[in-house]
């Protein structure tokens, strides 16, 4: 967990590793930059705390984390704290009290800080105009943007742009390049391999150390590329989008997919001590639990993979994407379509797929039901919400839970996970109950490491058989 140090004599807060050496008696610590700002401190100009990843406190109650996720998703871009409180079933006063107690700042203060920090990164990394940055960062007007940037950074956006370091400016061969902060020790290669093993044909591709995927923004296609950064502490994201308004939400979604702001330090420490799983975790300690671009993508892939060989599942998934997805021509690496939107995955359209691409009735029903409920299945979705979606069995709910941020999910039906358990001498029969007591509350992290380990073992076995 990142801890920020604020100096009462200067009114400045810093991130760990800053060269400033204040007296201990003059410092205060905060787990979130927004909490330091809410207490009246401004960001250090030397260490620039807005350029590092900052997860929500790990010990925050589930309800607070769920409300914070709604803030990240943009509920306060145009709404109010009262609307947020209503969504989570609390009074505005009680919700604000919980946020102040566990996070050190109110929902509005957290949302303001989040937008301001993202805007500051755009001012450093890009040549976007101040007006474009305001709307890309979720501000409602240029006037609001100028006011909040002055409150948070004590300077206007124009002055902040003038102060950027020469090395900060990023130039990409097409698209908009920006740095994506990651927590210390983050293992990009492990995350890339995990995503490559589960890539949707035509939608996602991994080439070398780069991950690419298509997306749609209000129905218009776009392309995202992620690769290692030029220094530790960040990845490089290049976005090719039809417009920049609301870019902050696209970047947040990328961060969730890649697990860039999820602090698993405590989980890694606990699982590393396990005699069975410990060697696997210690081999890739920087592997987080990757999220999902959407629950729909993960769910459809899992439905089509059930009971099928990988090649057959990939063929059916590719056929579905090509038949119902949004064409995105002219892209490299086999990228051809954006994933079908929920409204395209109706029973009638699924049942009408071309001969040879048709799906069993059970798959059609499950995919259509998932598409109907997809709007309510975001990151942080509770097990109860997943259980309310019809036609989804427990195996599918466990996989969705893992990719949507549930710490206790354990998708035992995943072939790579089962292969890893077998390799480690854990019998498949009774494995769920056997692991429950040993690896709780970090079962999702344990499952991710097992799946990654199983991917490598299955890939090695396939290479040997091909020879």
C-alpha positions in Angstrom: 0.0 0.0 0.0 1.3 3.4 -1.0 1.6 5.7 2.0 1.9 9.5 1.5 3.9 11.7 3.9 2.6 15.2 4.5 4.8 17.9 6.0 2.8 20.3 8.3 5.5 23.0 8.1 5.5 23.2 4.3 2.0 22.1 3.4 3.3 19.6 0.9 2.7 15.8 0.7 5.1 13.3 -1.0 5.1 9.8 -2.1 7.6 7.1 -0.8 11.1 7.6 -2.0 11.0 11.4 -2.3 14.4 13.0 -1.6 12.9 15.4 0.9 14.0 14.7 4.5 11.5 16.4 6.9 11.6 15.9 10.6 9.4 13.0 11.7 7.6 15.1 14.2 6.4 17.4 11.4 4.9 14.7 9.2 1.5 13.1 8.9 0.8 10.0 6.8 -2.2 9.3 4.5 -3.0 6.2 2.6 -4.6 8.2 -0.3 -3.4 11.3 -2.0 -6.9 12.6 -1.9 -6.9 12.4 1.9 -3.8 14.5 2.1 -5.4 17.0 -0.3 -8.6 17.0 1.8 -6.4 17.9 4.8 -5.1 20.9 3.0 -1.8 19.7 1.6 -0.6 20.0 -2.0 1.4 17.6 -4.2 5.2 17.8 -4.1 6.8 19.2 -7.3 9.8 17.0 -6.9 8.3 13.5 -6.5 5.0 14.3 -8.2 2.6 11.8 -6.4 0.0 12.1 -9.1 2.3 9.9 -11.3 2.1 6.8 -9.2 -0.6 4.2 -8.7 -2.7 4.6 -5.6 -5.1 1.8 -4.6 -8.0 2.1 -2.2 -7.2 1.1 1.3 -7.3 -2.7 1.5 -9.1 -2.7 4.9 -12.0 -0.6 3.7 -15.4 -2.2 4.0 -16.9 -3.9 1.0 -19.7 -1.3 0.8 -17.1 1.6 0.7 -15.1 -0.2 -2.0 -18.3 -0.7 -4.0 -19.2 3.0 -3.7 -15.7 4.0 -4.6 -15.9 1.8 -7.7 -19.1 3.7 -8.7 -17.1 7.0 -8.3 -14.4 5.6 -10.6 -17.1 4.6 -13.1 -18.2 8.3 -13.3 -21.3 8.4 -11.1 -20.2 11.8 -9.8 -19.2 13.3 -13.2 -22.8 14.6 -13.4 -24.5 13.2 -10.4 -24.3 14.0 -6.7 -23.3 12.3 -3.4 -27.0 11.8 -2.7 -27.4 9.8 -5.9 -24.3 7.7 -5.0 -25.7 7.1 -1.5 -29.0 6.0 -3.0 -27.2 3.5 -5.3 -25.6 1.7 -2.3 -28.6 2.0 0.0 -27.3 4.5 2.6 -28.1 8.1 3.6 -25.7 10.7 2.1 -24.6 11.6 5.6 -23.7 8.1 6.6 -21.9 7.4 3.3 -19.8 10.5 3.7 -19.0 9.5 7.3 -17.8 6.0 6.2 -15.6 7.5 3.4 -14.0 10.0 5.8 -13.4 7.3 8.4 -11.9 4.7 6.0 -10.5 6.7 3.2 -9.9 10.1 4.7 -11.9 12.0 2.2 -15.5 12.4 1.0 -16.7 10.9 -2.3 -16.7 14.3 -3.9 -13.2 15.0 -2.7 -12.0 11.7 -4.0 -13.6 12.2 -7.4 -12.2 15.7 -7.6 -8.7 14.5 -6.8 -8.9 11.6 -9.2 -9.9 13.9 -12.1 -7.3 16.4 -11.3 -4.5 13.8 -11.1 -5.5 12.3 -14.4 -5.6 15.8 -16.0 -2.1 16.6 -14.6 -0.8 13.4 -16.2 -2.3 14.5 -19.6 -0.7 17.9 -19.2 2.6 16.2 -18.7 2.5 13.4 -21.2 0.5 14.8 -24.1 0.0 17.8 -26.3 -3.8 17.9 -26.0 -5.3 21.3 -25.5 -6.4 22.4 -22.1 -10.0 22.2 -23.3 -9.6 18.7 -24.5 -7.9 17.7 -21.3 -10.8 19.1 -19.2 -13.4 16.9 -20.9 -11.0 13.9 -21.3 -10.7 14.0 -17.5 -14.4 14.1 -16.7 -14.8 17.7 -15.9 -18.2 19.3 -16.8 -16.8 22.6 -17.9 -13.5 24.5 -18.5 -14.4 26.8 -15.6 -14.8 23.9 -13.2 -11.5 22.4 -14.5 -9.5 25.6 -13.9 -11.0 26.1 -10.4 -10.3 22.5 -9.2 -6.8 22.4 -10.7 -6.0 25.6 -8.8 -7.4 24.1 -5.6 -5.5 20.8 -5.9 -2.2 22.0 -7.4 -2.2 25.7 -6.6 -1.6 26.6 -10.2 -3.6 27.0 -13.4 -3.5 24.2 -16.1 -1.5 26.5 -18.4 1.1 27.1 -15.7 1.3 23.4 -15.0 1.8 22.6 -18.7 4.6 25.1 -18.8 6.3 23.4 -15.8 6.4 19.9 -17.3 9.8 18.3 -17.7 11.1 18.0 -21.2 11.3 14.2 -20.8 7.7 13.9 -19.8 6.3 14.6 -23.3 5.4 11.4 -25.1 5.3 11.1 -28.9 3.6 8.1 -30.6 3.4 7.2 -34.2 -0.3 7.9 -34.4 -2.7 7.8 -31.4 -2.3 9.4 -28.0 0.4 8.1 -25.7 0.3 8.3 -21.9 1.9 6.6 -19.0 -0.1 4.1 -17.0 1.2 3.9 -13.4 1.7 0.5 -11.8 2.5 -0.5 -8.3 6.1 -1.5 -7.4 7.0 -5.0 -8.5 4.2 -5.3 -11.1 4.9 -8.1 -13.5 3.8 -7.0 -17.0 5.1 -10.2 -18.7 3.1 -12.4 -16.4 -0.1 -10.4 -17.0 0.5 -10.3 -20.7 0.9 -14.1 -20.8 -2.3 -14.5 -18.8 -4.2 -12.4 -21.2 -2.7 -14.0 -24.3 -3.9 -17.4 -23.1 -7.4 -16.1 -22.9 -7.5 -13.6 -25.8 -10.7 -13.3 -27.9 -9.8 -14.0 -31.5 -10.1 -10.8 -33.7 -10.6 -8.6 -30.6 -7.4 -9.1 -28.6 -3.8 -9.9 -29.7 -0.4 -10.2 -28.1 2.7 -9.7 -30.2 6.1 -9.7 -28.5 5.7 -7.7 -25.3 2.7 -5.7 -26.5 -1.0 -6.3 -25.9 -3.6 -4.8 -28.3 -7.3 -4.8 -28.3 -10.3 -3.2 -30.1 -13.0 -1.3 -28.2 -16.0 0.8 -29.0 -16.7 4.2 -27.6 -20.4 5.0 -28.0 -20.5 2.6 -30.9 -17.4 4.0 -32.7 -14.4 1.7 -32.9 -11.0 2.3 -31.3 -7.8 0.5 -30.6 -5.7 0.3 -27.4 -2.0 -0.8 -27.3 -0.1 -1.5 -24.0 3.6 -2.2 -23.8 6.3 -1.8 -21.2 7.2 1.8 -20.3 10.7 3.3 -20.7 11.2 3.1 -16.9 10.0 1.2 -13.9 6.7 2.3 -12.4 4.5 2.6 -15.4 3.3 1.0 -18.7 2.9 2.8 -22.0 -0.7 3.1 -23.2 -1.3 4.3 -26.8 -5.0 5.0 -27.5 -6.5 5.4 -31.0 -10.0 6.7 -30.2 -12.7 8.6 -32.2 -12.6 11.4 -29.6 -11.0 12.1 -26.2 -14.1 13.0 -24.1 -14.3 10.7 -21.1 -10.8 9.2 -21.7 -10.4 8.9 -18.0 -13.0 6.1 -17.9 -11.3 4.2 -20.8 -7.9 4.4 -19.0 -9.6 3.3 -15.7 -11.0 0.3 -17.6 -7.5 -0.6 -19.0 -6.2 -0.4 -15.4 -8.8 -2.8 -14.1 -8.2 -5.2 -17.0 -4.4 -5.2 -16.2 -4.7 -5.1 -12.4 -2.4 -2.1 -12.2 -3.8 -0.6 -9.0 -4.6 -3.8 -7.0 -2.2 -4.2 -4.1 -1.7 -7.9 -3.4 1.3 -7.5 -1.2 -0.4 -9.0 1.9 -1.8 -11.9 -0.3 1.5 -12.7 -1.8 3.2 -12.8 1.6 0.5 -15.1 3.0 0.4 -17.5 0.0 4.2 -17.6 -0.3 4.4 -19.3 3.0 2.1 -22.1 1.8 4.1 -25.4 1.3 2.1 -26.3 -1.8 1.4 -23.0 -3.5 4.4 -21.0 -2.1 7.0 -21.9 -4.8 4.5 -20.9 -7.6 3.7 -17.6 -6.0 7.3 -16.8 -5.2 8.2 -17.4 -8.9 5.9 -14.6 -10.1 5.2 -12.4 -7.0 4.2 -9.4 -9.2 1.3 -11.1 -10.9 -2.0 -9.4 -9.8 -5.5 -10.7 -10.5 -6.3 -9.4 -14.0 -9.7 -7.9 -14.4 -12.0 -7.9 -17.4 -12.7 -5.4 -20.1 -16.3 -6.5 -19.6 -18.1 -9.3 -17.9 -19.8 -10.1 -21.2 -16.5 -10.9 -22.9 -15.3 -13.2 -20.2 -18.6 -14.9 -19.8 -19.1 -15.6 -23.5 -15.6 -17.0 -23.8 -16.2 -19.3 -20.8 -19.6 -20.5 -22.1 -18.1 -21.4 -25.4 -15.1 -23.1 -23.8 -17.1 -25.5 -21.7 -16.6 -29.1 -22.7 -14.7 -28.2 -25.8 -11.1 -28.5 -27.0 -9.3 -25.1 -27.1 -9.2 -25.0 -30.9 -12.9 -25.7 -31.2 -13.8 -23.1 -28.6 -11.6 -20.5 -30.3 -13.2 -21.3 -33.7 -16.7 -20.8 -32.3 -15.7 -17.6 -30.5 -14.1 -16.2 -33.6 -17.2 -17.0 -35.7 -19.5 -15.3 -33.2 -17.3 -12.2 -33.1 -17.1 -12.0 -36.9 -20.9 -12.5 -37.3 -22.1 -10.1 -34.6 -19.2 -7.8 -33.7 -18.4 -4.4 -35.1 -15.9 -4.5 -38.0 -12.7 -2.6 -37.5 -10.8 -2.9 -40.8 -7.1 -2.2 -41.4 -5.7 -3.3 -38.1 -2.5 -5.4 -37.6 -2.1 -8.7 -35.7 -5.3 -10.3 -36.8 -7.6 -7.7 -35.1 -10.7 -7.5 -37.1 -13.7 -6.7 -34.9 -14.8 -5.1 -31.7 -16.6 -7.5 -29.4 -20.4 -7.7 -30.0 -22.4 -5.3 -27.8 -25.0 -6.7 -25.5 -27.9 -5.8 -27.8 -26.4 -7.9 -30.6 -26.4 -11.1 -28.5 -30.1 -11.9 -28.5 -31.5 -15.4 -28.7 -32.7 -14.8 -32.2 -29.4 -13.6 -33.6 -27.4 -16.3 -31.8 -29.8 -19.0 -33.0 -29.5 -17.6 -36.6 -25.7 -18.0 -36.9 -24.6 -19.5 -40.2 -24.5 -23.3 -40.6 -21.5 -24.8 -39.0 -21.3 -21.8 -36.5 -24.5 -22.6 -34.7 -24.6 -23.0 -30.9 -26.4 -25.5 -28.7 -29.6 -24.2 -27.1 -28.0 -24.1 -23.7 -25.2 -21.9 -24.9 -27.6 -19.6 -26.6 -29.7 -19.2 -23.5 -26.7 -18.6 -21.2 -25.2 -16.0 -23.6 -28.5 -14.2 -24.1 -29.2 -14.1 -20.3 -25.7 -12.8 -19.6 -26.1 -10.1 -22.3 -29.4 -9.0 -20.8 -27.8 -8.6 -17.4 -24.4 -7.3 -18.5 -25.2 -3.6 -17.7 -25.3 -4.5 -14.0 -22.2 -6.6 -14.0 -19.2 -4.2 -13.4 -16.0 -4.5 -11.5 -16.8 -5.2 -7.8 -20.1 -7.1 -8.6 -21.2 -9.1 -5.6 -21.7 -12.9 -5.7 -25.4 -12.3 -5.1 -25.7 -10.2 -8.2 -24.0 -12.9 -10.3 -26.2 -15.5 -8.7 -29.3 -13.5 -9.9 -28.3 -14.0 -13.6 -30.2 -17.0 -14.9 -28.5 -19.9 -16.8 -25.1 -19.3 -15.2 -23.7 -22.3 -13.4 -21.4 -22.0 -10.4 -18.3 -22.6 -12.4 -19.1 -19.6 -14.7 -20.0 -17.4 -11.7 -16.7 -18.2 -10.1 -14.7 -17.2 -13.2 -16.7 -14.0 -13.6 -16.2 -13.3 -9.9 -12.5 -13.7 -10.2 -12.2 -11.3 -13.1 -14.6 -8.8 -11.5 -12.6 -8.3 -8.3 -14.1 -10.9 -5.9 -11.2 -11.9 -3.6 -12.7 -15.3 -2.7 -13.6 -16.6 -6.2 -12.0 -19.9 -7.2 -12.9 -21.2 -10.7 -12.0 -24.9 -10.2 -13.4 -25.8 -13.6 -10.7 -23.8 -15.5 -8.5 -26.4 -17.3 -5.3 -24.6 -16.5 -6.1 -24.3 -12.8 -7.0 -28.0 -12.7 -3.7 -28.9 -14.5 -1.8 -26.9 -12.0 -3.5 -28.6 -9.0 -2.7 -32.0 -10.6 0.9 -31.0 -11.1 1.2 -29.9 -7.5 -0.4 -33.1 -6.2 -3.8 -31.7 -5.1 -6.6 -34.1 -6.1 -9.4 -32.5 -8.2 -12.0 -34.2 -6.1 -12.5 -32.2 -3.0 -10.0 -29.5 -4.1 -12.4 -26.7 -3.5 -13.0 -27.5 0.1 -9.3 -28.3 0.6 -8.2 -24.9 -0.7 -10.9 -22.9 1.0 -9.4 -23.0 4.5 -5.7 -22.8 3.3 -5.9 -19.8 0.9 -8.8 -17.7 2.1 -9.2 -14.7 1.9 -6.8 -14.7 -1.1 -8.4 -17.5 -3.2 -8.7 -15.4 -6.3 -5.0 -14.5 -6.1 -4.2 -18.2 -5.5 -6.4 -19.2 -8.5 -4.7 -16.6 -10.7 -1.2 -18.0 -9.9 -2.4 -21.6 -10.5 -4.0 -20.6 -13.8 -0.8 -18.9 -14.9 1.3 -21.9 -13.8 -1.1 -24.3 -15.6 -0.9 -22.2 -18.8 2.8 -22.6 -18.8 2.7 -26.3 -18.2 0.0 -26.9 -20.8 2.0 -24.8 -23.3 5.1 -26.8 -22.6 3.3 -30.1 -23.0 1.7 -28.9 -26.3 5.2 -27.9 -27.6 6.6 -31.3 -26.8 3.7 -33.1 -28.5 4.1 -31.0 -31.6 7.7 -32.1 -31.9 
